[in-house]
Amino acid sequence: MAELKSGIEMPTTYNPKDAEQKWYDYWLKNKYFEAGKRKDAETYTIVIPPPNVTGMLHIGHALTFTLQDILIRMKRMQGYDTLWLPGTDHAGIATQAKVEQKLREEGTSGHVLGREKFIEKTWEWKEKYAGTIRDQWSKIGLSLDYSRERFTLDEGLSEAVREVFVKLYEKGYIYRGKYIINWDPTAATALSDIEVEYKEVQGKLYHLQYPLADGSGTITVATTRPETMLGDTAVAVYPSDERYADMIGKKIRLPIIDREIPVIADQYVDKEFGSGAVKITPAHDPNDFEIGQRHELPQVLVMDESGKMNENAGKYQGLDRFECRKQIVKDLEAQGVLVHIEDHVHQVGHSERSGAVVEPYLSTQWFVKMEPLAAEAIKEQKSNQGVKFVPDRFEKIYLGWIENVRDWCISRQLWWGHRIPAWYCEDCGEITVSREDATSCSKCTSSNLKQDEDVLDTWFSSALWPFSTLGWPMETEDLKRYYPTDVLVTGYDIIYFWVARMIFSGLEFTDQNPFNDVLIHGLVRDSEGRKMSKSLGNGVDPLEIIEKYGADAMRFMISTGSTPGQDLRFHLEKVEQARNFANKIWNASRFALMNLEGFTYEDIDLTGNLDTADQWILHRLNETIQGVTRLMNSYDFGETGRLLYNFIWDDLCDWYIEIAKLNLYGEDESAKKQTQSVLSYVLDQTMRLIHPFMPFISEEIWQHLPHQGDSIVLAEWPKFDKDKINPESVQQMNLMMDIIRAVRNIRADVNVPMSKEIELCIKPKDEQVLSILEKNKTYISRFCNPSKLELNIEMETPEKAMSAVVTGAELYLPLAGLINIEQEIKRLEKEIETLNKEVERVDKKLSNQGFIAKAPAKVIEEERAKQADYSEKREKVLERIKELQG
């Protein structure tokens, strides 16, 4: 794009729609986001947490992606060879469910289509929604390297998945076995432990009386699921429980189906809970399964995969599990076996995918043996060589899970996903696991093979994302250059699902952690703090926000409104404030450009005799550069936003630009060029600082400013310049601003408009303050509009005048005929109340020995300075009250 000359008038108002598509297209056309152009530069890599191809992005995605974009844009400006790798996730169950729903609406189903046709339909779905997601990324303004975009089912990642599966299988870490798993009867598939959401449910606790087969007594057990008693194969008691000592080894006659089962002793039983006896159903409870293994109990499965009772349920066969519960309770009651029912609140597992009540279910599945993988990850983390969690409290959550992890069920009864690379020989029964499609049995060489119908858990491929996307298992140039990555940005809700699995996978297959830092952010909630959901209708569509307020406003609000690890409440009013902030930046820049006609980048000269305001704004700019860079490197985006907002709105717009008008509108050409230099330089640096947060408006303004280079995207990140730090200018400007504010406040109190001239008398406390006032009285004249300005250390206090006390000086505004003395006394008395509170607060702090002992010397000195300042102001105000009363 041709360089825009300074002085070209910008539109009166900023229109995000005009700028956003224009600049995004320009960035893409020039390939500014593509990695690999800075061959000798240090690298900085982020891989995007791949969104599921199930639909549209939500506001939580917008938060995650914006934070990553802020980091990448800053690092790119700092000269790094940055790679932000985009991609999407096939999302197994979730996507298959969406496609099934669409097929039902079309009057067909996956079962009717068959596996091959169904997968074709799902790929069509993927293409559509991956395109939608790509469009949403562009609307948010994400600086992604699209040339390296990946998908968890693309050819390269499929190769990585097979390599990992085979390697783990060869090491004995992947096995196939019959175990209790979490079963989703609605989706008809297994679930891993972390795909189960536990919800508090008001249920019932049923107390049942089981008779001993020899007629010598009964044992009472309690259950929340009486339908599973049909699969009971024992009753267990604690080994040393004297109540049941003579029953151990005897048989019990199971009510209704009249099957004899043993009474066994097992350490697992809590003899203090309930009756101290528990029913054991190995095929329908994970703890019972373990007990059954120890005691070699039969495993009687009484349900099918749809949650209906099977042939082992006798007369209840065909009933839904919950219908069976109702019927069996009636029958138990009729037999006199049901002792009593009590209300019972308990945690019930629900499928995270379908919402169905999860059934613990005995099933043949594929598992990953987690103990050796977890051990390595724990060792690495505890050796201080592990991943850095931000905030660090999430490290405990990560370790807590991985230290207690169970074997991972990785098979899913689906069609959409990475099909398990295992083939069963129809002749000898051997299982062949292979990187390539098997054509002959590894044992008997028969070609009569059948591949496993199941696919892998979607998190199996996601766990490899940081290195599979860079070409692993091949030793690609990208893998060597950009791995391990620098930071993962994600929500706390998937630490178990994804973060932990990436870490142990990275360590196992690359001998390195997949990222150096993990930045954990919270969830985006509604303005009342509720989780966003379809049922509440409180979701926020980021594209609707962008359409109304612009991408920059949304980005600034969600990124600076967040604190690492904490949830964010979404307030539309705060988006409006961010839009107002963008408009403030636009208006200030527009004013500046109207006064930079013919001024070029080469004309910028900061070496001249700068005014106090010039020195001050350069000082404040460098303080802001230092603070923003430090805070960004520590991921404190909220505090970064506050610094930028205060500098731009207060210092630059409300003060410096107003002061700059003195020289810009004056007759002194030298002073005018000096102000143009400072204004042009400060705006350029400010646009660079705000660019990661507000990429579109910063580019639009920067292109109009005197500049070098083709885009702000590649402009150098501002560097702290200690030579521009000038505490003296800050002291002087603070005095000027205090005086101007005080005069404005007094005018407001007595309704004297700024356009009306007033007499202003200032009594400095010493020669140093007088010198500052003399040097900068132009500012006082411009912003206080005095008909007469008197500066005098020996000044006698004027009668009948409004007054104010600032640090270093007393102000008097003789307003004879305009002032109500009684009202002025009341105003000063209120001021005394305020000063009394401040003095009392500081006195209390300085008399606290704990504070004195622990606080840094600098902080204590600052408090003592405040104490002296407040006390001095109070004395001056008290004197003034006496004068008015006298």
Phi, psi and omega in degrees: 000134181297143181292131178278137179281146177291155178094345176292129186289131176277157175303155183301319180236154179276126177249105183304322184298324179293325187272320194296306181295321181302310185284326179295317177298320180296315179298316181294317181303321182269003174056038181293338185269354185280134180282165172096003182271344179249080190300327184263001184276157173292145183268157173216119189235136169227133169257134185290137169297112191290122178290150178290143178275047181259351182164214186275156174286148177249181187294333176295320174300317182301321178295307181304312185290323180295317179300319178294318182296322178301314181294314182296317181296319179295314182295324177298317180291335178278001174098003179288154167276096189266139172232118170244105189269121181269165176173173181226162185248137180292333169062029169028251185305314187299315181288318179300321179296321179296315181293319177302317179298316180296319179295321177299319178296333179270003176083021178222192181202168177296323179300319179292317183289324187089164188302310186298312181293323179296318180296323175301314180298323182289324175296323177298317178300315181300313181300319181296310187278335172294322176295320178297316180297318178300319179295321178293321176303317182293323180295325179285339177092030186282133184267065184272148176272089185294342180293344181245020183299139181231164178222141188293352175246011180286170190301315182296318180289328176297321177297318179296318181298315180295319180300315180295314181301312183295317180297316179295322179295316181295330178276357182082012181273342174248132181216163178244131182200169180263111183217163172287126177233170173276123184244131176263104183293336180283311179278351179055051178209160174287156176230149172280165182305322186274003171265008179252125177258125180266127181238143178285125185234140174276106182238203180230151173244117185260124179262119185245145180251112181262124180278143173289143185297331182273003176078010185275000180158191180223161172235132179262130176237161179235144180210150174266350183229078184298336180297337182281350180299337178296340179255010178297137176234005176189165165238133185247144175228164178288139187306322185259015180284110186297335182298331186242012185304320183274359180262338183301128181098344177281174180251150175244144176264114183290121180304157176074303183262355171057039178261137179274131179227152186277159167264124183239163177248132180210138182298339182297330187291135175266106186289347179273346183266128178058228182275352183085004177235139181230145175282143182245120181234082190302333183272356186224016178206130184296322179289320177296326178300315180297318178297317180300323178296319182294326186253008179053048179276150174297155178245104185256110180272124185248006177231160172259184186289346179267001180088015177258153182289140184259193184296336179285353181268005177062232185291349181270001182305134179095343179283144170298148185305323182280329174292320178299321179303312180299315184292319183290328176297318177299315182293321178296321179295318180296327180280351182078017182270335181280107184288304174194165180238134176233150175295142186210117176270125181212167181272126181240131180285134176236147178293127178295335184273309187254344182086355181292151173293124183286139178251119170297126195216132179282121186207152175273118185219170173264140183228153168256127177286111191273338187304310182291326179291317180293322182301318181293319180293320179294315179301315181297316184293321184279351179271006183067014175254006186277190180288141177269120178267135177234116354292156188291345180297338182285347175296322179295322179295316178299310182294322180301321180285313187288336177285340182241023186289144175258166178303145189263117175283114189253354181269143180228138183273069184227174174252333185268111180152188177280112181292138183298126185279059179230136182238137181255129179282123182286347182264313184246351177085001180294146174259126177250120177253128189213149175291325177257161176300124184287138178243347178214151181293134181290348182253308185250001179065010177296146176265005182275073185248152176225125181285147175306135183284338188280163174245170181276149172310136183303331181287346178296315179283326179296330181295340182262359190310313185297332181249331178293327180291341181262008172112351178303140016274001176285147177275071184283162177297321179297319180297316181293325186273321191251001179245140001288159180283170186270314184212142170251129178248120184202170179275158182291346185285349179238027175301316181285311184306313197235309187300310182298319182291325175294321182294309183290332176290317178300316180294320183291321190252346178234356183062020179220153170295142184287345179206156180279315183238150169238112177267115182259124174248169181271189177272154172270118180252169179283180187296341179265002179088008181274149175294138181285135181204159178296320184296324179277343181065028185249017179290157179238124177270115183300329181291327176293321178295317179297318180301322185272320189244347184096150182296321183298319180296316179296315181300314183295319182294310187286331182279321183270351177270004184249145172244135181313128177084349184256147176292154182243129174271130183269114178246124178298328180298327181286331174293320178298320178297320179294322177294320177298323177297315178299318179295324178297315178299316181298312184294320179296318180292321180298317177300314182300315183293330176294340181248019178240024180305122178078356181278131183245170179300323181292341181280348183294123182217113182255016185264354184285189180278090188283146174292167176303314182297323178296312180298320182294314183291328176291323175298310182295323177300314182290326172299319181292318177302313181297314182293315181297315181297316179297314183292322179295321180291340176256012175065024179266078186288329179297312179291326175301314180299321180296317178300312181297316182299312182295318180296311185290311185289309187277299188290309186283306186282308187284334183246298189297314183297325177295318179292324181301333182299333180303313181277323181296327180263358184277181183266346184280105183295324180295316179295323180297314180296325178297313180294321177300319179299310182296314182297315180297315181295313183295319178296318178301310181295323180294318178298324178294318180294323184274345186305313181302328180276317185234076189293327187283308182293327180293321177293316181301314180290315183301322180295332177277333181288158169300123185206168172240143179104169186265337182203147176294338178306323183256003179293151182290137177295136181304140179247142178294131180240104184297337180291342179264003176279124187218083182303328180298320179294327179294315179300316181293315181292323178300320178296314180299315182293321177299317180295313182297317179296316182298317180295317179298320179296317179296316177304316181295321181299324184250015176056044175257112184294157180297334182289342182270125179292145178224158176274134183233122179244127181238127180250098179289153184280339180203179183295326180297314179295320178300318180298318178298316181295319179297317183295327188244022185293343175302320180294319181295317180297319183291320189256353177251343178052058179274142171286331178214134179240117180247128177240115189203122179291326185269012185304135172275141185295122179295148176276154177047063179225148170286151183217160175207153178242126173241168180297110177102353183199158172247140181246140176227135176238094178297115185230052180306131179088345181249344185260141171257110188300320180298319178295322180295320178298316179299320179297317180292325178295323176294322178295322177298319179301316179297314181294324177300317180296318180294318179296317181297319180297314181292318178302317182296318180295317183284343177268357179276111184295329178296318179295314181298324183286326188260331187287145175299151182303323181297318180295317180297318179297320178297319180293322179294323177296319177297319180301314180294320182294310180298320181295319180295316179298320181297317180298318180297318181292320178299319178298319182293323178298317179299318181299316182290328180283335183282000000 
